Amino acid sequence: MPKFKAFQEIVGWDYRKMGVYVLCNFDTTLDQDLERIYTLRDLGYTPYVMIYEKEKLKRGSDLKRLQRWVNSKTAFAAVKDFRDYK
């Protein structure tokens, strides 16, 4: 986290220019992925979810819903908590 903060202070960009890829489903749980996404958002970054081995997930899985929520900038800005996203 200190490196993310330092980068933001050096460049002075806002969230529109600071996108960060977040790899999910690579030996992580949904809660760990959510924690990283929330942390990046709180730091002023725009997370973009990429799912490891997405083709192996079942239809309608929570990870696919998470990806759709985060990668849709309007939905991500409107709904602050993933549990509230339908």
ABEGO torsion letter per residue (X at the ends): XAAAAAAAAAAGBBAAABBBBBBBGBGBBAAAAAAAAAAAAAAGBBBBBBBBGAAABBBGBAAAAAAAAAABAAAAAABABAAABX
